[in-house]
């Protein structure tokens, strides 16, 4: 098994391929009773690129679809504000036939009331993206160290799945690290053939991937991987995850690292939080902490961000897992899907800072 090697040179440290969306967030008010909303620009793939740029000050980009209308302009402003370099495929739009930028409806809930998410991805521009739409040789001409995509984008259409495979193969040919967040969403795969179709597609993608983000249920539901029977004491017990990894590596010997969050949800706003990763044959686990959650959306992307940052900058796997754990934890304390914290805050959290005022 070859080890994970990150290129030392590249104008872009990190490039994401995926869809941009706007999440409408009424806060703790149930969505069907809401009269006002916050608009958060998001996307599982974009969130990581935005976090790496804004918190960790790396050079990042996003390859995605963009529609020429006011919602598109709102999204573009946020991409610029987060310091992410866009590579847009442009679409014209009319108000009847689209295409559209997607909307996600997601209230924050509170206490014993759990959050709910609904999608409006009808006639979505990103779903129309296909192989050949991006000039990869131009995008990669000055070097890209790392390419990332995810299962949400893969679920949008037949062509987005093929586009991911095209991009991964090109990135590999140029020596870039490739990563994939399985992000299995039953609601998105339901009308594309369900879990059986998802497994066929996601397995083809993962054949081209160096680093996987996803928990054991993602790997079982999204990749059809069955691990050995393990008695799991709690959601913080990493034994099932570690057991499933063994089967993942057997089936996908190209994979060099797998990482996930570990989360025990006592209520919507109180979680016990940890994380674990398998890197080059060894397992590394972060500490455990208690979270008072303000907005949980994006916490997993926040973990992936810190973990990737550690690997990109030559930190040890143990340090990388802690960076992911700390950044993901801090991201849940702010509104929205992308980071509002600094690297200094992340490092202070790792050192044990838990609310003490910094003077």
Secondary structure, DSSP 4 states (H G I P E B T S, - for coil): -PPP---S--SBSEEEES--EEEEE-TTS-GGG-S--EEEEE-HHHHHHHHHHHTT---EEEEEEEESSHHHHHHHHHHHHTTEEEEEEEE--BTTTB-B-EEEEE---BTTBPP-EEEE-TTBGGGG--TTSS-HHHHTTT-BSEEEEEHHHHTS-HHHHHHHHHHHHHHHHTT-EEEEE----HHHHGGGTHHHHHHHHHHHHHTT-SEEE--HHHHHHHH---PPP----STT-THHHHHHHHHHHHH-TT--EEEEEEEEEEETTEEEEEEEEEETTEEEE---EEEE-S--TTHHHHHHHHHHHHHHTT--HHHHHHHHHHHHHHHTTSSSSS----HHHHHHHHHT-SS----
